[in-house]
């Protein structure tokens, strides 16, 4: 749905599911993909004899030309796919990739056969469903804005059938029954749609099925029969889109490039923070290839994944394997070598080996300054990373100078809502925080958070970093209730998405412990400090200053008990 500030704004999930669809359409599937999905479904529906019987039937009988028939059947197929697209469950989306492609391609074929029969005359279709009250309130606020359906969209030409669905939904607690009345102008260039009367499982229904990513403009919202849990919502099919999101989609499409669909898929999984799935995929691809360039690429990607998971020792090992291949096969000033030096420097910074970090970052910068234009985003990444090392070394004015050079390039070359801009604002906010300029720090951290909220899935680890940073500033300003609120948001994301021993989750636990310590709640403080120490001892070298710091916190709080 659109935001209240910008009526042409769409949710970031629109972009990520769109990129998933594009990549999955590139991949060639074999019959093994059907067997793999059947295995996955049996695990999910274990003990459900009805679904298990249908899964066996699907495994034996499924053919691409029957994709819509299977999608419209009341069974695991549409339930699993739509739920996975709604919550961006990469594992299920990938397992169902062949099915998603087959349904889309069958709709596309039918659309091409039927489009001439629509003429230029607009028509109405209907959809009855339930919406959570919280989602309905959002919808009410975005009247006049855009609304997207990221999944396949089933509609009916018969109003009564759809109204029955809406009435049934309205009887559930916390749910509003919605009758969507959709105005379709066949002259508008939009997502393909088709009458599936001959293909559907339910032959009696006059159904129009839209492919993924249909966008509508929200019109009038009216109560039905004075029932405050039943509403009619008018939608108009549109070719309008969110221009900022389109620019960002184009940029991320470039950044998740690759010469195969599988490479692109791995890069997208990394972008959306699905590191476990990316790890699994890259390991499979690494085992399958004998090409040295591909091996170097997969080692580098696995290094990035391990870094994101907080396993810094393995990250350096993977990066060094990739670098070893590149040093044998590439010229000494090759762009890919700069990327490897940069990545290794980034991890050394995290484990407190600052002189090694600076050395690798300067190697990367040397290559980039010789081979790239003065406003290339990769130069900005080098400036950012050198700034980070100086920040950790407490050389704040030097760090700020590098961060500002990076920001200048990013602001000239990237879309306004690009994640690298958010990282840049975040870094500058961090320096101002350490320099005691809290209002400036808060301003930059809030800019970073704003971009991330508009462009990342709601459980992305980068959001946790922003919540943590804002909490830190409020902590220093003595606003403890706001501090705890932000720290707890960060912990919730780490708990749901990251490994239980991720160093960043330890930072959040330590910060919460410090707040409770300042508030005099010493037993709570001790509990959080002990969790912090446990994680840091598993994830960091024993001489790391962060381990020493939390041990000192534990000693201090024990004296107060």
C-alpha positions as CSV (number, residue, x, y, z in Angstrom):
1,X,0.0,0.0,0.0
2,X,1.0,3.6,-0.4
3,X,2.3,5.7,2.4
4,X,0.3,8.7,3.7
5,X,3.1,11.0,2.7
6,X,3.5,9.8,-0.9
7,X,0.4,8.4,-2.7
8,X,2.6,6.8,-5.3
9,X,4.7,4.8,-2.8
10,X,4.6,1.0,-2.7
11,X,5.9,-1.4,-0.1
12,X,9.5,-2.6,-0.5
13,X,8.2,-6.2,-0.7
14,X,6.8,-5.3,-4.2
15,X,10.4,-4.7,-5.5
16,X,11.9,-7.9,-3.9
17,X,9.1,-10.3,-5.0
18,X,9.3,-8.7,-8.5
19,X,13.1,-9.4,-8.7
20,X,12.4,-12.9,-7.4
21,X,10.0,-13.5,-10.2
22,X,12.3,-12.1,-12.9
23,X,15.2,-14.3,-11.7
24,X,13.1,-17.5,-11.3
25,X,11.8,-17.0,-14.8
26,X,15.4,-17.2,-16.1
27,X,16.1,-20.5,-14.5
28,X,15.6,-23.8,-16.3
29,X,13.9,-26.5,-14.2
30,X,13.9,-30.3,-14.5
31,X,11.4,-32.9,-13.1
32,X,13.7,-33.0,-10.0
33,X,12.3,-29.6,-9.0
34,X,8.8,-31.2,-8.7
35,X,10.3,-34.0,-6.5
36,X,12.2,-31.4,-4.3
37,X,9.0,-29.5,-3.7
38,X,7.1,-32.6,-2.8
39,X,9.8,-33.5,-0.2
40,X,9.6,-30.0,1.2
41,X,5.7,-30.1,1.4
42,X,5.7,-33.5,3.1
43,X,7.8,-32.1,5.9
44,X,5.4,-29.1,6.3
45,X,2.2,-31.2,6.2
46,X,3.5,-34.2,8.2
47,X,0.5,-35.9,9.8
48,X,-2.1,-34.3,7.4
49,X,-3.3,-37.3,5.5
50,X,-5.5,-35.3,3.1
51,X,-2.7,-32.9,2.0
52,X,-0.1,-35.7,1.8
53,X,-2.3,-37.6,-0.6
54,X,-2.7,-34.5,-2.8
55,X,1.1,-34.0,-2.6
56,X,1.7,-37.5,-3.9
57,X,-0.8,-36.8,-6.8
58,X,1.0,-33.5,-7.6
59,X,4.4,-35.3,-7.7
60,X,3.2,-37.9,-10.1
61,X,0.7,-35.9,-12.3
62,X,1.9,-32.3,-12.4
63,X,2.5,-30.8,-15.9
64,X,3.2,-27.1,-16.7
65,X,0.0,-26.9,-18.9
66,X,-2.0,-27.8,-15.7
67,X,-0.4,-25.1,-13.5
68,X,-3.5,-23.0,-13.2
69,X,-5.6,-26.1,-12.5
70,X,-3.3,-26.9,-9.6
71,X,-3.2,-23.2,-8.4
72,X,-7.0,-23.0,-8.2
73,X,-7.4,-26.3,-6.4
74,X,-8.2,-26.0,-2.6
75,X,-4.8,-27.4,-1.4
76,X,-1.2,-26.7,-0.4
77,X,-0.2,-25.1,-3.7
78,X,-1.9,-21.6,-3.6
79,X,-1.8,-21.5,0.3
80,X,2.0,-22.0,0.4
81,X,2.9,-19.8,-2.5
82,X,0.8,-16.8,-1.5
83,X,1.9,-17.0,2.1
84,X,5.6,-17.2,1.0
85,X,5.2,-14.2,-1.3
86,X,3.4,-12.3,1.5
87,X,6.1,-12.8,4.1
88,X,9.1,-13.1,1.6
89,X,9.9,-16.7,2.6
90,X,12.8,-17.3,0.3
91,X,13.0,-21.0,1.0
92,X,9.4,-21.7,-0.1
93,X,9.6,-19.2,-3.1
94,X,12.7,-21.0,-4.4
95,X,11.2,-24.4,-3.9
96,X,8.0,-23.3,-5.7
97,X,10.0,-21.4,-8.4
98,X,9.0,-23.7,-11.3
99,X,5.3,-23.6,-10.3
100,X,5.3,-19.8,-10.0
101,X,6.9,-19.5,-13.5
102,X,4.4,-22.0,-15.0
103,X,1.3,-20.2,-13.6
104,X,2.7,-16.8,-14.8
105,X,3.5,-18.2,-18.3
106,X,0.1,-19.9,-18.6
107,X,-1.7,-16.6,-17.7
108,X,0.5,-14.7,-20.2
109,X,-0.4,-17.2,-23.0
110,X,-4.1,-17.0,-22.2
111,X,-3.9,-13.2,-22.1
112,X,-2.3,-13.1,-25.5
113,X,-5.1,-15.4,-26.9
114,X,-7.9,-13.4,-25.2
115,X,-6.8,-9.8,-25.3
116,X,-8.5,-9.1,-28.7
117,X,-11.9,-10.3,-27.2
118,X,-11.8,-7.5,-24.6
119,X,-11.9,-4.8,-27.2
120,X,-11.6,-1.3,-25.6
121,X,-14.5,-1.7,-23.2
122,X,-13.7,-1.5,-19.5
123,X,-15.3,-4.1,-17.2
124,X,-15.6,-4.9,-13.4
125,X,-14.3,-7.8,-11.4
126,X,-14.8,-8.6,-7.7
127,X,-12.8,-10.1,-4.9
128,X,-14.0,-10.9,-1.4
129,X,-11.5,-11.4,1.4
130,X,-10.7,-10.5,5.0
131,X,-8.1,-7.9,6.1
132,X,-6.7,-7.5,9.6
133,X,-8.1,-4.4,11.3
134,X,-4.6,-2.9,11.4
135,X,-4.2,-3.5,7.6
136,X,-7.6,-2.0,6.9
137,X,-6.8,1.1,8.9
138,X,-3.6,1.5,6.7
139,X,-5.8,1.1,3.6
140,X,-8.2,3.8,4.8
141,X,-5.3,6.2,5.2
142,X,-4.1,5.6,1.7
143,X,-7.3,6.5,-0.2
144,X,-6.1,7.8,-3.6
145,X,-2.8,6.0,-3.3
146,X,-1.5,2.8,-4.9
147,X,-2.2,-0.7,-3.7
148,X,-0.3,-3.7,-5.0
149,X,-1.0,-7.4,-4.9
150,X,2.4,-9.2,-4.9
151,X,0.9,-12.6,-5.4
152,X,-1.4,-14.1,-8.0
153,X,-4.8,-12.4,-7.7
154,X,-8.0,-14.4,-8.1
155,X,-11.1,-12.4,-9.0
156,X,-14.7,-13.1,-10.0
157,X,-17.0,-11.6,-12.6
158,X,-19.9,-12.3,-10.2
159,X,-20.4,-9.8,-7.3
160,X,-22.6,-12.2,-5.2
161,X,-19.9,-14.9,-5.0
162,X,-17.3,-12.4,-3.8
163,X,-19.6,-10.7,-1.3
164,X,-20.2,-14.1,0.3
165,X,-16.5,-14.4,0.9
166,X,-16.3,-10.9,2.4
167,X,-19.3,-11.6,4.7
168,X,-17.8,-14.8,5.9
169,X,-14.5,-13.0,6.7
170,X,-16.3,-10.2,8.6
171,X,-17.5,-12.7,11.2
172,X,-13.9,-13.4,12.4
173,X,-12.5,-11.4,15.3
174,X,-10.0,-8.6,14.5
175,X,-10.9,-9.0,10.8
176,X,-12.8,-6.7,8.4
177,X,-14.6,-8.2,5.4
178,X,-13.7,-6.5,2.2
179,X,-15.4,-6.5,-1.2
180,X,-13.0,-5.2,-3.7
181,X,-14.7,-3.8,-6.8
182,X,-12.0,-3.6,-9.5
183,X,-12.4,-1.4,-12.5
184,X,-10.3,-2.9,-15.4
185,X,-9.5,-0.9,-18.5
186,X,-8.0,-3.4,-21.0
187,X,-6.3,-0.6,-22.9
188,X,-4.0,0.1,-19.9
189,X,-0.6,-1.6,-20.1
190,X,-0.4,-3.7,-16.9
191,X,0.2,-7.1,-15.4
192,X,-1.3,-9.9,-17.7
193,X,-4.7,-11.3,-16.7
194,X,-7.0,-14.0,-18.2
195,X,-10.3,-15.7,-17.9
196,X,-9.5,-19.2,-16.6
197,X,-13.0,-20.8,-17.1
198,X,-11.5,-23.7,-19.0
199,X,-8.3,-24.1,-16.9
200,X,-9.7,-23.7,-13.3
201,X,-10.2,-26.6,-10.9
202,X,-13.7,-25.2,-10.2
203,X,-15.4,-25.2,-13.6
204,X,-18.5,-23.4,-12.5
205,X,-16.8,-20.2,-11.5
206,X,-16.3,-17.3,-13.9
207,X,-12.9,-16.4,-12.7
208,X,-10.3,-13.8,-13.9
209,X,-6.8,-14.5,-12.7
210,X,-4.1,-11.8,-12.6
211,X,-0.4,-12.5,-12.6
212,X,1.8,-11.1,-9.8
213,X,2.4,-7.4,-9.1
214,X,-1.0,-5.9,-10.2
215,X,-1.1,-2.3,-9.2
216,X,-4.4,-0.4,-8.5
217,X,-5.4,3.1,-7.5
218,X,-7.5,3.1,-4.3
219,X,-10.9,4.8,-4.8
220,X,-14.0,5.1,-2.6
221,X,-14.2,3.1,0.6
222,X,-17.9,2.5,1.8
223,X,-19.5,0.6,4.6
224,X,-21.9,-2.2,3.5
225,X,-25.3,-2.6,5.3
226,X,-24.2,-0.4,8.3
227,X,-21.9,-3.3,9.3
228,X,-18.7,-1.8,10.8
229,X,-16.8,-5.0,9.9
230,X,-17.9,-5.1,6.2
231,X,-16.7,-2.6,3.5
232,X,-16.6,-2.1,-0.2
233,X,-13.3,-0.8,-1.6
234,X,-13.1,0.5,-5.2
235,X,-9.9,-0.1,-7.0
236,X,-8.9,1.0,-10.5
237,X,-6.2,-0.9,-12.5
238,X,-3.4,1.5,-13.3
239,X,0.0,1.6,-15.0
240,X,1.2,4.2,-12.5
241,X,4.0,3.1,-10.2
242,X,6.3,4.3,-7.5
243,X,9.1,6.2,-9.4
244,X,11.6,6.1,-6.5
245,X,11.0,2.4,-6.1
246,X,11.4,1.8,-9.8
247,X,14.7,3.6,-9.8
248,X,15.9,1.6,-6.8
249,X,14.6,-1.7,-8.4
250,X,16.7,-0.9,-11.5
251,X,19.8,-0.2,-9.4
252,X,19.3,-3.4,-7.3
253,X,18.7,-5.4,-10.5
254,X,22.2,-4.2,-11.7
255,X,23.7,-5.0,-8.3
256,X,22.3,-8.5,-8.3
257,X,23.5,-9.2,-11.8
258,X,25.3,-12.3,-12.9
259,X,25.6,-14.6,-15.9
260,X,23.2,-17.2,-14.5
261,X,19.8,-17.0,-12.8
262,X,21.3,-18.9,-9.8
263,X,24.1,-16.3,-9.3
264,X,21.5,-13.6,-9.4
265,X,19.3,-15.5,-7.0
266,X,22.2,-15.8,-4.5
267,X,22.9,-12.0,-4.8
268,X,19.2,-11.2,-4.1
269,X,19.1,-13.5,-1.1
270,X,22.1,-11.6,0.3
271,X,20.4,-8.2,-0.4
272,X,17.2,-9.2,1.5
273,X,19.2,-10.6,4.5
274,X,18.3,-14.3,3.9
275,X,21.9,-15.3,4.7
276,X,21.2,-19.0,5.7
277,X,19.6,-19.7,2.4
278,X,22.3,-17.8,0.5
279,X,24.9,-19.9,2.4
280,X,23.2,-23.1,1.3
281,X,22.8,-22.0,-2.3
282,X,26.4,-20.8,-2.7
283,X,27.8,-24.0,-1.2
284,X,25.8,-26.1,-3.7
285,X,27.0,-23.9,-6.6
286,X,30.7,-24.1,-5.4
287,X,30.6,-27.9,-5.4
288,X,29.1,-28.0,-8.9
289,X,31.7,-25.8,-10.7
290,X,35.2,-26.3,-11.8
291,X,35.6,-22.9,-13.4
292,X,38.2,-20.9,-11.4
293,X,36.4,-17.5,-11.9
294,X,33.2,-18.9,-10.6
295,X,35.0,-20.6,-7.7
296,X,36.5,-17.2,-6.7
297,X,33.1,-15.5,-7.0
298,X,31.4,-18.1,-4.7
299,X,34.2,-18.0,-2.1
300,X,33.8,-14.2,-2.0
301,X,30.0,-14.5,-1.6
302,X,30.4,-17.1,1.1
303,X,32.8,-14.8,2.9
304,X,30.2,-12.0,2.7
305,X,27.5,-14.3,4.1
306,X,29.7,-15.5,7.0
307,X,30.6,-11.9,7.8
308,X,26.9,-11.0,7.9
309,X,26.3,-14.0,10.2
310,X,29.0,-12.9,12.6
311,X,31.3,-15.8,11.9
312,X,34.4,-13.7,11.2
313,X,37.0,-16.4,11.2
314,X,35.2,-18.3,8.5
315,X,34.6,-15.1,6.6
316,X,38.3,-14.4,6.4
317,X,39.0,-18.0,5.3
318,X,36.5,-17.8,2.4
319,X,37.7,-14.4,1.3
320,X,41.3,-15.6,1.3
321,X,40.4,-18.7,-0.8
322,X,38.8,-16.4,-3.3
323,X,41.7,-13.9,-3.2
324,X,44.3,-16.7,-3.8
325,X,42.5,-17.7,-7.0
326,X,42.2,-14.1,-8.2
327,X,45.9,-13.3,-7.6
328,X,46.8,-16.2,-9.9
329,X,44.3,-15.4,-12.7
330,X,43.9,-11.6,-12.7
331,X,46.1,-8.6,-13.4
332,X,47.4,-6.9,-10.2
333,X,45.1,-3.8,-10.7
334,X,41.9,-5.7,-11.5
335,X,38.7,-4.3,-10.1
336,X,37.7,-7.7,-8.5
337,X,41.0,-7.7,-6.5
338,X,40.0,-4.4,-5.0
339,X,36.6,-5.9,-3.9
340,X,38.4,-8.8,-2.2
341,X,40.9,-6.5,-0.4
342,X,38.0,-4.3,0.7
343,X,36.0,-7.3,2.1
344,X,39.0,-8.7,4.0
345,X,39.7,-5.3,5.5
346,X,36.1,-4.9,6.6
347,X,36.3,-8.1,8.6
348,X,39.6,-7.3,10.2
349,X,38.1,-4.1,11.4
350,X,35.3,-6.0,13.1
351,X,37.7,-8.2,15.0
352,X,39.8,-5.3,16.2
353,X,42.8,-5.8,14.0
354,X,42.9,-2.2,12.8
355,X,46.4,-2.0,11.2
356,X,45.6,-5.1,9.0
357,X,42.2,-3.5,8.2
358,X,43.7,-0.2,7.1
359,X,46.4,-2.1,5.0
360,X,43.7,-4.0,3.0
361,X,41.4,-1.0,2.6
362,X,44.3,1.1,1.3
363,X,45.2,-1.7,-1.3
364,X,41.5,-1.6,-2.4
365,X,41.5,2.2,-2.6
366,X,44.8,2.3,-4.6
367,X,43.3,0.1,-7.3
368,X,40.0,1.9,-7.4
369,X,41.6,5.4,-7.6
370,X,43.7,4.2,-10.6
371,X,40.8,2.4,-12.5
372,X,37.5,4.2,-11.6
373,X,36.1,7.7,-12.2
374,X,36.3,10.1,-9.3
375,X,32.6,9.8,-8.5
376,X,32.2,6.0,-8.8
377,X,30.2,4.4,-5.9
378,X,33.0,1.8,-5.2
379,X,35.4,4.7,-4.4
380,X,32.8,5.9,-1.9
381,X,32.7,2.4,-0.4
382,X,36.4,2.5,0.2
383,X,36.2,5.9,1.8
384,X,33.4,4.6,4.0
385,X,35.3,1.6,5.2
386,X,38.5,3.5,5.9
387,X,36.4,6.0,7.9
388,X,35.0,3.0,9.9
389,X,38.4,1.9,10.9
390,X,39.4,5.4,12.0
391,X,36.1,5.6,14.0
392,X,37.0,2.4,15.9
393,X,40.5,3.8,16.5
394,X,38.8,6.8,18.0
395,X,40.2,9.2,15.4
396,X,36.9,10.8,14.9
397,X,37.7,13.9,12.8
398,X,39.7,11.7,10.4
399,X,36.8,9.3,10.2
400,X,34.3,12.1,9.6
401,X,36.4,13.4,6.7
402,X,36.3,10.0,5.0
403,X,32.6,9.5,5.6
404,X,31.8,12.9,4.2
405,X,33.8,12.1,1.0
406,X,31.8,8.9,0.6
407,X,28.5,10.7,1.2
408,X,29.3,13.3,-1.4
409,X,29.7,10.6,-4.1
410,X,26.7,8.6,-2.9
411,X,24.4,11.6,-3.0
412,X,25.6,12.4,-6.6
413,X,25.3,8.9,-8.0
414,X,22.7,6.8,-6.1
415,X,18.8,6.9,-6.0
416,X,17.7,8.9,-2.9
417,X,16.5,5.7,-1.2
418,X,19.5,3.4,-1.9
419,X,20.7,1.3,1.1
420,X,24.3,2.5,0.6
421,X,23.1,6.1,1.3
422,X,21.5,4.8,4.5
423,X,24.9,3.2,5.5
424,X,26.6,6.5,4.9
425,X,24.2,8.4,7.1
426,X,24.5,5.8,9.7
427,X,28.3,6.1,9.8
428,X,28.2,9.9,10.1
429,X,25.6,9.6,12.8
430,X,27.9,7.2,14.7
431,X,30.8,9.6,14.6
432,X,28.7,12.5,15.8
433,X,27.5,10.3,18.6
434,X,31.1,9.6,19.7
435,X,31.9,13.3,19.5
436,X,29.0,14.1,21.8
437,X,26.9,15.9,19.2
438,X,23.7,14.0,19.9
439,X,21.2,16.1,18.0
440,X,23.3,15.8,14.8
441,X,23.8,12.0,15.5
442,X,20.0,11.5,15.9
443,X,19.3,13.4,12.7
444,X,21.7,11.2,10.6
445,X,20.5,8.0,12.2
446,X,16.9,8.9,11.6
447,X,17.7,9.6,7.9
448,X,19.3,6.1,7.7
449,X,16.3,4.5,9.4
450,X,13.8,6.2,7.1
451,X,15.6,4.8,3.9
452,X,15.8,1.3,5.4
453,X,12.1,1.3,6.4
454,X,11.1,2.3,2.8
455,X,13.4,-0.2,1.1
456,X,14.0,-3.3,3.2
457,X,11.9,-6.1,4.5
458,X,10.6,-5.3,8.1
459,X,12.9,-8.0,9.7
460,X,16.1,-7.1,7.8
461,X,19.2,-7.1,10.1
462,X,20.2,-3.6,8.9
463,X,17.0,-2.3,10.5
464,X,18.2,-3.7,13.8
465,X,21.5,-1.8,13.5
466,X,19.6,1.5,13.0
467,X,17.3,0.8,16.0
468,X,20.3,0.1,18.1
469,X,22.1,3.2,17.0
470,X,19.1,5.5,17.7
471,X,18.7,3.8,21.1
472,X,22.4,4.5,21.9
473,X,21.9,8.3,21.3
474,X,18.7,8.4,23.4
475,X,20.6,6.5,26.1
476,X,23.3,9.2,26.2
477,X,20.6,11.9,26.3
478,X,19.1,10.2,29.4
479,X,15.8,9.3,27.7
480,X,15.7,5.7,29.0
481,X,12.2,4.7,28.0
482,X,12.8,5.6,24.4
483,X,16.2,3.9,24.6
484,X,14.7,0.6,25.7
485,X,12.0,0.8,23.1
486,X,14.6,1.0,20.3
487,X,17.0,-1.6,21.8
488,X,14.1,-4.1,22.2
489,X,13.1,-3.6,18.5
490,X,16.7,-4.4,17.5
491,X,16.8,-7.5,19.8
492,X,13.5,-8.8,18.3
493,X,14.9,-8.7,14.8
494,X,18.1,-10.5,15.9
495,X,16.1,-13.1,17.7
496,X,13.9,-13.7,14.6
497,X,16.5,-13.6,11.8
498,X,20.1,-14.0,13.0
499,X,22.1,-16.8,14.5
500,X,21.7,-16.8,18.3
501,X,25.4,-15.9,18.8
502,X,25.6,-12.9,16.3
503,X,28.0,-10.2,17.7
504,X,25.5,-7.5,16.9
505,X,22.8,-9.2,19.0
506,X,25.4,-9.1,21.9
507,X,25.7,-5.4,21.4
508,X,22.0,-4.9,21.8
509,X,21.9,-7.1,24.9
510,X,24.9,-5.2,26.4
511,X,23.1,-1.9,25.7
512,X,19.9,-3.0,27.4
513,X,22.0,-4.2,30.4
514,X,23.6,-0.7,30.6
515,X,20.2,1.0,30.6
516,X,18.9,-1.2,33.4
517,X,22.2,-0.6,35.3
518,X,21.7,3.2,35.1
519,X,18.1,2.7,36.2
520,X,19.3,0.7,39.3
521,X,17.7,-2.6,38.1
522,X,20.8,-4.5,38.8
523,X,19.6,-8.1,38.5
524,X,18.1,-7.4,35.1
525,X,21.3,-5.7,34.1
526,X,23.4,-8.7,35.1
527,X,21.2,-11.1,33.2
528,X,21.7,-9.1,29.9
529,X,25.5,-8.6,30.5
530,X,25.9,-12.4,31.0
531,X,24.1,-13.1,27.7
532,X,26.4,-10.6,26.1
533,X,29.6,-12.2,27.4
534,X,28.4,-15.7,26.4
535,X,27.9,-14.5,22.7
536,X,31.1,-12.5,22.5
537,X,33.2,-15.3,23.9
538,X,31.9,-17.6,21.2
539,X,32.1,-15.1,18.3
540,X,35.2,-12.9,19.0
541,X,38.9,-13.4,19.6
542,X,39.6,-13.7,23.4
543,X,41.7,-10.5,23.4
544,X,38.9,-8.4,21.8
545,X,38.2,-5.2,23.7
546,X,34.5,-5.9,23.7
547,X,35.0,-9.0,25.8
548,X,37.0,-7.0,28.3
549,X,34.4,-4.3,28.4
550,X,31.5,-6.6,29.2
551,X,33.5,-8.4,31.9
552,X,34.0,-5.0,33.5
553,X,30.3,-4.3,33.3
554,X,29.6,-7.6,35.1
555,X,32.1,-6.8,37.9
556,X,30.5,-3.3,38.4
557,X,26.9,-4.7,38.6
558,X,27.9,-7.5,41.0
559,X,29.2,-4.9,43.4
560,X,25.8,-3.3,43.5
561,X,23.9,-6.6,44.2
